[in-house]
Amino acid sequence: MAGVFDILDSIFRSTKSRVAQELGVDEKTYTQVIDHTCTGWEARFIISAMFEEGNSIRKEKARKIFNQYVDKKDKSS
């Protein structure tokens, strides 16, 4: 059964890496915003938008939502 959990862990790690890369941030920043800062709805929207092919308007909206939290974090540092 441990094999299944290893596979799931691998999938989640590659997903996190891909979405962080799409957003132009490191995984630590991505995790902080998605897991602790934005709402659940915003997190789901951001992640799903980054996996959509050919919908640049939705991706841009997701980036704006995400970046508003990154910008707040940068200003408070």
C-alpha positions as CSV (number, residue, x, y, z in Angstrom):
1,M,0.0,0.0,0.0
2,A,2.9,2.3,0.6
3,G,3.5,2.3,-3.2
4,V,0.2,4.0,-3.8
5,F,1.0,6.8,-1.3
6,D,4.4,7.3,-2.9
7,I,2.8,7.7,-6.3
8,L,0.2,10.2,-4.9
9,D,3.0,12.1,-3.2
10,S,5.0,12.3,-6.4
11,I,1.9,13.6,-8.3
12,F,1.2,16.3,-5.7
13,R,4.9,17.4,-5.7
14,S,5.0,17.7,-9.5
15,T,1.7,19.5,-9.5
16,K,3.0,22.0,-7.0
17,S,6.2,22.5,-8.9
18,R,4.3,23.0,-12.2
19,V,1.8,25.5,-10.8
20,A,4.6,27.4,-9.0
21,Q,6.5,27.6,-12.2
22,E,3.5,28.8,-14.2
23,L,3.0,31.5,-11.6
24,G,6.7,32.5,-11.6
25,V,7.4,31.9,-8.0
26,D,9.3,29.3,-5.9
27,E,7.5,26.4,-4.2
28,K,7.8,27.9,-0.8
29,T,5.9,31.1,-1.9
30,Y,3.4,29.1,-3.8
31,T,2.7,26.9,-0.7
32,Q,2.4,29.8,1.6
33,V,-0.1,31.6,-0.5
34,I,-2.2,28.6,-1.5
35,D,-2.2,26.8,1.9
36,H,-2.3,29.8,4.3
37,T,-3.2,33.1,2.7
38,C,-5.8,32.9,-0.1
39,T,-9.3,31.5,0.3
40,G,-10.1,27.9,-0.6
41,W,-12.1,29.1,-3.7
42,E,-9.2,31.2,-4.9
43,A,-6.7,28.3,-4.4
44,R,-8.9,26.0,-6.5
45,F,-9.4,28.6,-9.1
46,I,-5.6,29.4,-9.4
47,I,-4.6,25.7,-9.6
48,S,-7.3,24.7,-12.1
49,A,-6.6,27.8,-14.3
50,M,-2.9,26.9,-14.5
51,F,-3.8,23.5,-16.0
52,E,-6.2,24.8,-18.6
53,E,-4.7,24.9,-22.1
54,G,-5.7,27.8,-24.4
55,N,-7.5,29.9,-21.8
56,S,-5.1,32.8,-21.3
57,I,-7.7,35.1,-19.9
58,R,-8.5,32.7,-17.0
59,K,-4.8,32.2,-16.4
60,E,-4.1,35.9,-16.2
61,K,-7.0,36.4,-13.8
62,A,-5.6,33.6,-11.6
63,R,-2.1,35.2,-11.7
64,K,-3.7,38.5,-10.6
65,I,-5.4,36.9,-7.7
66,F,-2.3,35.0,-6.7
67,N,0.0,38.1,-7.1
68,Q,-2.2,40.3,-4.8
69,Y,-1.1,38.0,-1.9
70,V,2.5,37.9,-3.0
71,D,2.6,41.7,-3.2
72,K,1.0,42.0,0.3
73,K,3.7,39.6,1.6
74,D,6.5,41.5,0.0
75,K,5.2,44.8,1.5
76,S,4.9,43.4,5.0
77,S,8.5,42.1,5.0
